[in-house]
Amino acid sequence: MKTRTTKMRLPTTVLPATMLAAGLVFQTPTLADNHGGTWEPSGEDIGYQVDGESFEGYLAPADGESRGTVLVIHDWDGIDDYERQRADMIAAMGFDAFAVDLYGEGNRPQETGAKKAETERLYKDRERMQSLTRAGLEFAREQGVAEETVVMGYCFGGAVVLEAARNGLVDQAAGFATFHGGLGTPEGQSWSDPGAPILIAHGAADSMISMNDVATLSGELEDAGATYTIEVYSGAPHAFTVFGTGAYQERADEQSWAAFTELLDQAF
């Protein structure tokens, strides 16, 4: 896996809403090929600077002509091989993928307490969360990725996806997707129609994010007139997409990836 460094400055149609208890099992070749432990990175770690701070993302250019860009937002332990693998899977589907770093170069917490501390730091400083998300996308575009963008993320990253949708952080946004992510709307914020469809993939057995949270978000999106789809997977716990863990549920992973693929096809 290659690594390089560059610098930047910080810049400042409607589908019906649905909630599905389950869906048809659908396994894409890319997903099947990659969750079995044979993955090798095809993209590159790439360093960049935001107002003097060092960050390190992961860039995976599209195989062939790009159909669009997917901005990948990491979960609470920062960018690791999980985000790299997902980015490569997206690139293999014909999209540029960039995994943005919201923690800083070398800051990849391993202990639960450290992970909580990093997420809380950004939850308490929404301005920084938003600025680093915008800066990562701007950097990716400077590398030549396509302008039209879908934003997707896992767990903590899913909460950041909704932050981006609520606050209009992404110009030329084509869609948003959150997988087992935080769903709450913080005090002082509210929803309006983000102008692009939202996919929420949620595990019914998630002990961290309740079905009441799902219902509350659905009500807020309805009131805002947003275009959204909520899929709920029976028996799926929190982090059901994370390969090689006890939380991984193949059925829910395959179904949510199929829904994400459909979102990409519609968006681009």
C-alpha positions as CSV (number, residue, x, y, z in Angstrom):
1,M,0.0,0.0,0.0
2,K,1.4,3.3,-1.1
3,T,1.6,6.5,1.0
4,R,2.0,10.1,0.0
5,T,1.6,13.5,1.6
6,T,0.2,16.8,0.4
7,K,-1.1,20.0,2.0
8,M,-4.2,22.1,1.9
9,R,-5.9,25.0,3.7
10,L,-9.4,24.7,5.3
11,P,-12.0,26.3,3.1
12,T,-14.6,27.6,4.7
13,T,-37.5,14.1,-6.9
14,V,-39.0,12.4,-4.1
15,L,-39.3,8.6,-3.3
16,P,-41.7,7.3,-0.7
17,A,-40.4,6.7,2.8
18,T,-40.2,3.0,3.7
19,M,-39.3,0.9,6.7
20,L,-38.5,-2.7,5.9
21,A,-38.4,-5.4,8.5
22,A,-36.4,-7.6,6.1
23,G,-35.6,-8.0,2.5
24,L,-34.5,-10.4,-0.1
25,V,-31.0,-11.7,0.4
26,F,-28.8,-10.1,-2.3
27,Q,-25.1,-10.7,-2.5
28,T,-23.0,-8.6,-4.9
29,P,-19.9,-10.2,-6.3
30,T,-17.7,-7.4,-4.8
31,L,-19.1,-8.0,-1.3
32,A,-18.7,-11.8,-1.5
33,D,-15.2,-11.5,-2.8
34,N,-14.1,-9.2,0.0
35,H,-15.5,-10.3,3.2
36,G,-13.7,-13.7,3.2
37,G,-10.3,-12.4,4.3
38,T,-8.4,-12.3,1.0
39,W,-8.5,-8.5,0.5
40,E,-5.4,-6.6,-0.5
41,P,-5.5,-2.8,-0.6
42,S,-5.6,-1.2,-4.1
43,G,-5.8,2.4,-3.0
44,E,-3.3,4.5,-1.1
45,D,-3.0,6.3,2.2
46,I,-2.6,9.9,1.5
47,G,-1.5,12.6,4.0
48,Y,-2.9,16.2,3.9
49,Q,-2.9,19.2,6.2
50,V,-5.7,21.3,7.5
51,D,-4.7,24.6,9.0
52,G,-1.4,23.1,10.2
53,E,-2.8,19.9,11.5
54,S,-1.8,16.6,9.8
55,F,-4.4,14.1,8.6
56,E,-4.2,10.9,6.6
57,G,-7.0,9.6,4.5
58,Y,-7.3,6.8,2.0
59,L,-7.9,7.4,-1.7
60,A,-9.2,4.6,-4.0
61,P,-9.8,5.9,-7.6
62,A,-12.6,4.3,-9.6
63,D,-11.8,1.3,-11.8
64,G,-12.3,2.8,-15.2
65,E,-14.2,6.0,-15.9
66,S,-15.6,7.4,-12.6
67,R,-19.4,7.4,-12.2
68,G,-19.1,9.7,-9.2
69,T,-17.5,10.0,-5.7
70,V,-18.2,8.4,-2.4
71,L,-16.9,10.1,0.7
72,V,-16.4,7.4,3.4
73,I,-16.5,8.5,7.1
74,H,-14.9,6.2,9.6
75,D,-16.3,4.7,12.7
76,W,-15.1,5.5,16.3
77,D,-11.6,3.9,15.9
78,G,-10.6,6.1,13.0
79,I,-9.5,4.9,9.5
80,D,-8.2,1.3,9.5
81,D,-8.4,-1.6,7.0
82,Y,-12.2,-1.8,7.4
83,E,-12.6,1.7,5.8
84,R,-9.9,1.0,3.3
85,Q,-11.6,-2.3,2.2
86,R,-15.0,-0.6,1.8
87,A,-13.4,2.2,-0.2
88,D,-11.7,-0.4,-2.5
89,M,-15.1,-2.2,-2.9
90,I,-16.7,1.1,-3.9
91,A,-13.8,1.8,-6.4
92,A,-14.3,-1.6,-8.0
93,M,-17.9,-0.6,-8.6
94,G,-16.7,2.4,-10.7
95,F,-16.7,5.2,-8.1
96,D,-13.9,7.3,-6.7
97,A,-13.8,6.7,-3.0
98,F,-12.0,8.8,-0.3
99,A,-12.0,7.9,3.4
100,V,-11.7,11.1,5.3
101,D,-9.7,11.4,8.5
102,L,-11.5,13.2,11.3
103,Y,-9.0,12.4,14.1
104,G,-5.6,13.3,12.8
105,E,-2.6,11.4,11.4
106,G,-1.6,8.5,13.7
107,N,-4.6,9.0,16.0
108,R,-6.2,5.5,15.8
109,P,-7.6,4.8,19.2
110,Q,-7.7,1.1,20.3
111,E,-9.1,1.2,23.8
112,T,-12.8,1.8,24.4
113,G,-12.2,4.8,26.6
114,A,-10.0,6.4,24.0
115,K,-12.5,5.8,21.2
116,K,-15.2,7.4,23.3
117,A,-13.0,10.4,24.0
118,E,-12.3,11.0,20.4
119,T,-16.0,10.8,19.4
120,E,-17.1,13.0,22.3
121,R,-14.5,15.6,21.3
122,L,-16.2,16.0,18.0
123,Y,-19.8,15.6,19.3
124,K,-19.0,18.6,21.6
125,D,-17.3,20.6,18.8
126,R,-19.7,20.3,15.9
127,E,-18.0,23.2,14.1
128,R,-14.8,21.2,14.0
129,M,-16.6,18.0,12.9
130,Q,-18.2,19.9,10.0
131,S,-15.0,21.8,9.0
132,L,-12.9,18.6,8.9
133,T,-15.6,16.8,6.8
134,R,-15.7,19.7,4.3
135,A,-11.9,19.9,4.2
136,G,-11.6,16.2,3.5
137,L,-14.0,16.4,0.6
138,E,-12.3,19.5,-0.8
139,F,-8.9,17.7,-0.6
140,A,-10.3,14.7,-2.4
141,R,-11.6,16.9,-5.2
142,E,-8.2,18.6,-5.5
143,Q,-6.9,15.1,-6.3
144,G,-9.3,14.9,-9.2
145,V,-12.2,12.8,-7.9
146,A,-15.6,13.4,-9.5
147,E,-17.6,16.4,-8.1
148,E,-21.0,14.7,-7.5
149,T,-20.7,13.0,-4.1
150,V,-22.5,10.4,-2.0
151,V,-21.5,10.5,1.7
152,M,-21.6,7.3,3.6
153,G,-20.4,6.2,7.1
154,Y,-20.4,3.6,9.8
155,C,-21.4,3.9,13.5
156,F,-19.8,7.3,14.5
157,G,-19.3,8.0,10.8
158,G,-23.0,7.4,10.2
159,A,-23.8,10.2,12.7
160,V,-21.4,12.5,10.8
161,V,-23.2,11.6,7.6
162,L,-26.5,12.9,9.1
163,E,-24.6,16.0,10.3
164,A,-23.5,16.6,6.8
165,A,-27.1,16.1,5.4
166,R,-28.7,18.4,8.0
167,N,-26.2,21.2,7.6
168,G,-25.6,21.2,3.8
169,L,-21.9,20.5,4.1
170,V,-21.6,18.9,0.7
171,D,-22.2,20.8,-2.5
172,Q,-23.3,18.6,-5.4
173,A,-24.5,16.0,-2.9
174,A,-26.1,13.1,-4.6
175,G,-27.0,11.0,-1.6
176,F,-26.3,10.0,2.0
177,A,-26.0,6.5,3.6
178,T,-25.6,5.6,7.3
179,F,-24.9,2.1,8.5
180,H,-25.7,1.3,12.2
181,G,-25.0,5.0,12.9
182,G,-26.1,7.4,15.5
183,L,-29.4,8.9,14.6
184,G,-30.1,11.7,17.1
185,T,-30.4,15.3,16.1
186,P,-28.3,17.5,18.5
187,E,-29.7,20.4,20.4
188,G,-29.8,23.5,18.2
189,Q,-30.1,21.7,14.9
190,S,-33.1,20.6,12.9
191,W,-33.9,19.0,9.6
192,S,-34.8,20.5,6.3
193,D,-34.9,18.6,3.0
194,P,-31.2,18.0,2.1
195,G,-32.1,17.7,-1.6
196,A,-30.7,14.2,-2.0
197,P,-31.9,10.8,-0.8
198,I,-30.9,9.3,2.5
199,L,-30.5,5.6,3.3
200,I,-30.6,4.5,7.0
201,A,-29.5,0.9,7.5
202,H,-30.2,-0.2,11.1
203,G,-30.0,-3.4,13.1
204,A,-33.2,-4.3,15.0
205,A,-31.0,-5.9,17.8
206,D,-28.8,-2.7,18.1
207,S,-28.4,-2.2,21.9
208,M,-26.9,1.3,21.4
209,I,-29.4,2.9,19.0
210,S,-33.0,2.0,19.7
211,M,-36.0,1.6,17.5
212,N,-37.4,4.7,19.2
213,D,-34.4,6.6,17.8
214,V,-35.3,5.2,14.4
215,A,-38.9,6.3,14.7
216,T,-37.9,9.8,16.0
217,L,-35.6,10.3,13.0
218,S,-38.3,9.1,10.6
219,G,-40.8,11.6,12.0
220,E,-38.2,14.4,11.7
221,L,-37.5,13.5,8.1
222,E,-41.2,13.2,7.3
223,D,-41.8,16.7,8.7
224,A,-38.9,18.1,6.6
225,G,-40.2,16.5,3.4
226,A,-36.9,14.6,2.9
227,T,-36.5,11.6,0.6
228,Y,-35.4,8.7,2.7
229,T,-35.4,5.0,3.1
230,I,-35.0,3.1,6.4
231,E,-34.1,-0.5,6.4
232,V,-34.3,-2.5,9.6
233,Y,-32.6,-6.0,9.7
234,S,-34.0,-8.5,12.2
235,G,-31.5,-9.9,14.7
236,A,-28.7,-7.6,13.5
237,P,-26.7,-6.0,16.3
238,H,-24.8,-2.8,16.4
239,A,-21.8,-2.9,13.9
240,F,-23.4,-5.7,11.9
241,T,-21.3,-4.8,8.8
242,V,-17.9,-5.1,10.4
243,F,-16.1,-8.1,8.9
244,G,-14.5,-10.6,11.3
245,T,-16.2,-9.5,14.5
246,G,-18.8,-11.1,16.7
247,A,-21.3,-8.5,15.6
248,Y,-21.0,-9.3,11.9
249,Q,-24.2,-10.5,10.4
250,E,-23.8,-11.6,6.8
251,R,-27.4,-11.4,5.9
252,A,-27.8,-7.8,7.1
253,D,-24.5,-6.8,5.6
254,E,-25.5,-8.2,2.2
255,Q,-28.9,-6.6,2.3
256,S,-27.6,-3.2,3.4
257,W,-24.9,-3.2,0.7
258,A,-27.5,-4.1,-1.9
259,A,-29.5,-1.1,-0.7
260,F,-26.4,1.1,-0.9
261,T,-25.7,-0.1,-4.4
262,E,-29.2,0.8,-5.4
263,L,-28.8,4.3,-3.9
264,L,-25.6,4.7,-5.9
265,D,-27.3,3.6,-9.1
266,Q,-30.1,6.1,-8.5
267,A,-27.8,8.9,-7.4
268,F,-25.5,8.7,-10.4
